[in-house]
Amino acid sequence: MVKAPAPKSTRTIKAAVLLPDPGGWPVAWQVFHPQVAGGIRKRLPTLFNIAAATYFPEFTFEFTEFIFENFNTWPTDASQYDLFLVTGAKEGAYDQHVPYVPVLEKYIGDNVNKTRFIGLSYGHQTIAWGLNPGGKNVIHNPHGWENAAVDVKVSREGMAALRTSKTSYFVNNHHGDAVLTAPPGTVHVSSSGPTPVQSFISDRVFTNEGHIEYSPGIMEMWARWDTYHGLYSLESAKHYLATRTHLPCDNKLGFLPDALWLAGKMVGWIGNSGVVPTDEELSARKAQYGDAARVLVEYYEDALLNRAYAEAVARYGGARRVAELKRLWDDYWSTGRKFSEEYFTEKN
């Protein structure tokens, strides 16, 4: 077992993580690939901890989970947290009939001047709706799903806001909705072909439609799960996976280089009162701290790819049942032939 290095921080950032019930992914998803193990519940904190160690080791995160559906447990005093990290969900910002959705949008609007919000995927969408007078700036995307490493184009205003020379970046996307306009008081940072607003920023909010915590293994899992359940065709999934998903990574966890860069921007933004660090600052800091951060990367590679995956395999029913599930998925991918959904459940 790889031991985590002792933190050397001088400031603890208290982060509230808002995520869907039950907070983790089914083990049938997690055993698909070691890069899926732990789901967003573990991968998001891991990414931010690695980004902090790589660029801003003076910061350490303290994460507290809150479940979307249990909104009566959310903090009544949002200012006790430096940051609210709003994750993905199966709902859309327009699903006003779902009890927590309008509550969350109002919560964001009521508290945006008391703390800061980072939103990813659904989090990006619900912040857009919550800060837009009357909402209604998020729709089901008529262009269909984005389920690949998307080449996101950065506007001139976005380059200035991100303090970057990048004109584009790659982040894994998995969504079927679209933010149409950035809310008032924010800068529209980037877009993609099907999605008008991929990200926006102010000194209070920092969002991205893509999942910076996703890996190629996760994208492979979603392609099979989504096509199996009819969200889009096998042919389109195979096309995107073949052309746009497997980008070079310098870590076994599968965090894309631009995702780590973007997480570094977010960490600096949090720690510096809403001011984004420049590319030059990130590069200099990575040169200074990157080697030391590698120890933490190795710790998380062991924690997720080995220990969390082994735990998921045991909960699922053991290596033999996992091998059978993978065989069935491979057969489905080749032939489109479905199999018994008993394989989607844990082995009791």
C-alpha positions in Angstrom: 0.0 0.0 0.0 1.3 3.4 -1.0 1.2 5.9 1.9 -0.1 9.4 1.3 2.5 12.1 1.8 2.1 14.4 4.8 0.5 17.7 3.7 2.6 20.8 3.8 -0.2 23.3 3.4 -0.7 26.6 5.2 -4.4 27.0 4.4 -7.3 24.5 4.4 -10.0 25.1 1.8 -13.4 23.9 3.1 -15.4 22.5 0.2 -19.0 21.3 0.2 -19.6 18.7 -2.5 -23.2 18.5 -3.8 -23.8 15.2 -5.6 -26.7 12.8 -6.3 -28.0 10.1 -4.1 -26.5 7.7 -3.0 -23.3 9.5 -3.6 -21.4 6.8 -5.4 -21.8 4.8 -8.6 -23.2 1.2 -8.8 -20.5 -1.4 -8.5 -21.5 -2.8 -11.9 -20.2 0.4 -13.4 -17.1 0.5 -11.2 -15.9 -3.0 -12.1 -16.0 -2.2 -15.8 -12.5 -0.6 -15.6 -10.2 0.4 -12.7 -10.4 4.0 -13.9 -14.1 3.9 -13.0 -13.6 2.7 -9.5 -14.7 5.2 -6.8 -16.9 7.1 -9.3 -17.2 10.9 -9.1 -17.4 10.6 -5.3 -13.7 9.8 -5.1 -12.3 11.0 -8.4 -13.4 14.7 -7.9 -11.6 15.1 -4.6 -8.7 13.2 -6.0 -8.4 15.5 -8.9 -8.5 18.7 -6.8 -6.0 17.3 -4.3 -3.6 16.4 -7.1 -4.1 19.8 -8.7 -3.4 21.5 -5.4 -0.2 19.5 -4.8 1.0 20.1 -8.3 0.4 23.9 -8.5 -0.6 25.2 -5.0 0.8 22.9 -2.2 0.0 25.7 0.3 -3.6 24.7 -0.1 -5.3 21.5 1.3 -8.9 20.6 0.7 -11.4 19.4 3.3 -14.4 17.9 1.5 -17.9 17.4 3.0 -20.6 15.7 1.0 -24.2 16.8 0.7 -26.8 14.9 -1.3 -28.9 16.8 -3.8 -32.1 15.0 -2.8 -31.6 15.7 0.9 -31.8 19.5 0.6 -33.0 19.9 4.2 -29.5 18.9 5.3 -27.7 21.5 3.2 -25.8 24.2 5.2 -28.0 27.0 6.3 -24.9 29.2 6.5 -23.2 28.7 3.1 -20.4 31.1 4.2 -18.9 28.4 6.4 -17.6 26.9 3.2 -15.0 28.4 0.9 -16.5 26.5 -2.0 -19.5 24.5 -3.2 -18.6 22.0 -5.8 -21.8 21.0 -7.8 -21.4 17.7 -9.7 -23.2 16.0 -12.5 -26.7 14.4 -12.2 -29.3 12.6 -14.4 -31.7 15.6 -14.1 -31.7 18.7 -16.1 -31.8 22.3 -14.9 -35.2 22.6 -16.6 -36.7 19.6 -14.6 -38.6 21.9 -12.2 -40.9 19.0 -11.2 -38.0 17.3 -9.4 -38.1 18.6 -5.9 -34.4 19.4 -5.4 -33.8 21.1 -8.7 -35.6 24.5 -8.1 -34.4 24.4 -4.5 -30.8 24.1 -5.6 -31.1 26.9 -8.2 -32.5 29.2 -5.6 -29.8 28.1 -3.1 -27.1 29.1 -5.6 -28.7 32.5 -6.3 -29.2 33.2 -2.6 -25.6 32.3 -1.7 -23.4 33.2 -4.6 -22.2 36.3 -2.8 -21.5 34.4 0.4 -19.2 31.7 -1.0 -18.0 30.4 -4.4 -19.4 27.8 -6.7 -17.7 25.4 -9.2 -20.1 23.6 -11.4 -19.4 20.6 -13.7 -21.9 19.2 -16.2 -25.3 19.4 -14.5 -23.6 21.7 -11.9 -22.6 24.1 -14.8 -26.2 24.0 -16.0 -27.9 24.6 -12.7 -25.6 27.5 -11.9 -26.4 29.0 -15.2 -30.2 28.6 -14.5 -29.9 29.8 -10.9 -28.1 33.0 -11.8 -30.2 33.8 -14.8 -33.3 36.0 -14.0 -36.3 33.7 -14.7 -34.0 30.8 -15.5 -34.9 29.1 -18.8 -31.4 29.4 -20.4 -30.8 25.6 -20.4 -32.5 23.2 -22.8 -32.3 19.6 -23.9 -29.7 19.8 -26.7 -31.4 19.5 -30.1 -28.0 18.4 -31.5 -27.9 15.3 -29.3 -25.3 14.1 -26.9 -21.7 15.0 -26.5 -20.0 11.8 -25.3 -16.3 12.2 -26.0 -13.2 14.3 -25.4 -14.6 17.5 -26.8 -12.4 20.2 -28.5 -13.7 23.2 -26.6 -13.1 26.6 -28.3 -12.1 29.5 -26.1 -13.4 33.0 -26.9 -11.2 36.1 -26.8 -13.1 37.2 -23.7 -12.6 33.7 -22.3 -8.9 33.8 -22.9 -8.7 37.0 -20.9 -10.8 35.7 -18.1 -8.8 32.4 -17.9 -5.6 34.4 -18.3 -4.5 31.9 -20.9 -3.1 31.9 -24.5 -5.0 28.6 -25.2 -7.6 28.9 -27.9 -9.0 25.5 -27.2 -8.8 22.6 -24.7 -9.9 19.0 -24.5 -12.2 17.8 -21.7 -14.4 14.7 -21.5 -18.0 15.5 -22.0 -21.0 13.4 -21.2 -24.3 15.3 -21.5 -27.4 15.8 -23.6 -28.3 19.4 -22.5 -27.1 22.8 -23.5 -26.6 26.2 -21.7 -27.7 28.8 -24.3 -26.4 31.9 -22.6 -24.0 32.7 -19.8 -25.8 34.4 -16.8 -25.5 38.1 -16.2 -22.3 39.1 -14.4 -20.2 36.3 -15.9 -17.9 35.9 -18.9 -18.8 33.3 -21.5 -15.5 31.4 -21.7 -15.9 28.7 -24.3 -18.2 26.7 -26.6 -18.3 23.6 -28.8 -20.2 22.8 -32.0 -23.3 21.4 -30.4 -23.1 23.4 -27.1 -23.2 27.2 -27.2 -21.9 27.7 -23.6 -19.3 25.2 -22.5 -18.1 27.3 -19.6 -18.4 30.7 -17.9 -16.7 32.5 -15.0 -16.8 35.4 -12.6 -15.1 36.0 -9.3 -17.9 33.9 -7.7 -18.5 31.1 -10.1 -16.4 28.9 -12.3 -18.1 26.3 -14.5 -17.5 23.7 -17.2 -19.9 21.5 -19.1 -17.2 18.8 -19.3 -16.3 16.3 -16.6 -12.7 17.1 -15.7 -12.7 14.1 -13.4 -13.6 11.6 -16.2 -11.1 9.1 -17.7 -11.0 7.1 -20.9 -12.2 4.1 -18.9 -15.3 6.1 -17.7 -16.1 7.3 -21.2 -15.9 3.7 -22.4 -18.3 2.6 -19.7 -20.8 5.4 -20.5 -20.7 4.5 -24.2 -21.8 1.0 -23.5 -24.3 1.9 -20.7 -26.0 4.7 -22.7 -26.3 2.9 -26.0 -27.6 -0.2 -24.2 -30.4 2.0 -22.8 -31.1 3.8 -26.1 -29.7 7.3 -25.5 -27.7 7.2 -28.8 -26.6 4.6 -31.3 -23.7 2.1 -31.1 -22.4 3.5 -34.3 -22.1 7.0 -33.0 -20.5 5.8 -29.8 -17.9 3.8 -31.6 -17.1 6.8 -33.8 -16.5 9.2 -30.9 -14.5 6.6 -28.9 -12.3 5.8 -31.9 -11.6 9.4 -32.8 -11.8 11.7 -29.8 -11.6 9.9 -26.4 -8.2 8.3 -26.0 -5.9 11.3 -25.6 -2.4 11.0 -24.0 -2.3 11.0 -20.2 0.7 11.2 -17.9 -1.2 9.5 -15.0 -2.8 6.0 -14.7 -5.9 7.6 -13.3 -6.8 8.9 -16.8 -7.1 12.6 -15.9 -6.6 14.5 -19.2 -3.7 17.0 -19.3 -6.2 19.9 -20.0 -8.4 18.7 -17.2 -5.5 18.9 -14.8 -4.6 22.4 -16.2 -8.2 23.5 -15.7 -8.4 22.1 -12.2 -5.2 24.1 -11.5 -6.9 27.2 -12.7 -9.8 26.5 -10.4 -7.6 25.8 -7.3 -5.8 29.1 -7.9 -9.1 30.9 -8.4 -10.4 29.6 -5.1 -7.3 30.3 -3.2 -6.8 33.8 -4.6 -10.3 35.3 -4.0 -11.7 34.7 -7.5 -8.6 35.7 -9.5 -7.4 33.0 -12.0 -3.6 32.3 -12.1 -1.9 32.9 -15.4 -0.5 30.0 -17.6 3.0 31.2 -16.7 2.3 31.0 -13.0 0.9 27.5 -13.4 3.9 26.4 -15.4 6.4 27.8 -13.0 4.6 26.2 -10.0 4.4 22.8 -11.7 8.1 23.0 -12.4 8.7 23.7 -8.8 6.2 21.3 -7.2 5.4 18.7 -9.8 8.0 16.1 -8.8 6.8 16.2 -5.2 3.2 15.9 -6.3 4.0 12.7 -8.1 4.1 10.9 -4.7 0.5 11.9 -4.1 -0.4 10.8 -7.7 1.0 7.4 -7.0 -0.9 7.2 -3.7 -4.2 7.9 -5.5 -3.3 5.5 -8.3 -3.0 2.8 -5.7 -6.0 3.9 -3.7 -8.4 4.0 -6.7 -7.0 1.6 -9.3 -6.0 -1.1 -6.8 -7.8 -0.8 -3.5 -11.1 0.8 -4.6 -11.3 -1.5 -7.7 -10.7 -4.6 -5.6 -13.4 -3.5 -3.2 -15.8 -3.0 -6.1 -14.9 -6.5 -7.5 -15.6 -8.1 -4.1 -18.9 -6.3 -3.7 -19.9 -7.3 -7.3 -19.3 -11.0 -6.6 -15.7 -11.7 -7.4 -13.3 -11.8 -10.3 -15.1 -14.6 -12.2 -18.4 -12.7 -12.3 -16.6 -9.5 -13.4 -15.0 -11.5 -16.2 -18.4 -12.7 -17.3 -19.8 -9.2 -17.2 -16.9 -7.9 -19.4 -17.4 -10.8 -21.8 -21.1 -9.9 -22.1 -20.2 -6.2 -22.7 -17.7 -7.1 -25.4 -20.3 -9.3 -27.1 -22.9 -6.4 -26.9 -20.3 -4.0 -28.3 -19.7 -6.3 -31.3 -23.2 -7.6 -32.0 -25.7 -5.3 -30.2 -27.0 -8.3 -28.4 -28.3 -7.5 -24.9 -28.0 -9.7 -21.8 -29.7 -10.2 -18.5 -29.9 -7.1 -16.3 -29.2 -9.3 -13.3 -25.5 -8.5 -14.2 -26.2 -4.8 -13.4 -26.7 -5.6 -9.7 -24.4 -6.5 -6.8 -24.1 -10.1 -5.8 -25.8 -10.4 -2.4 
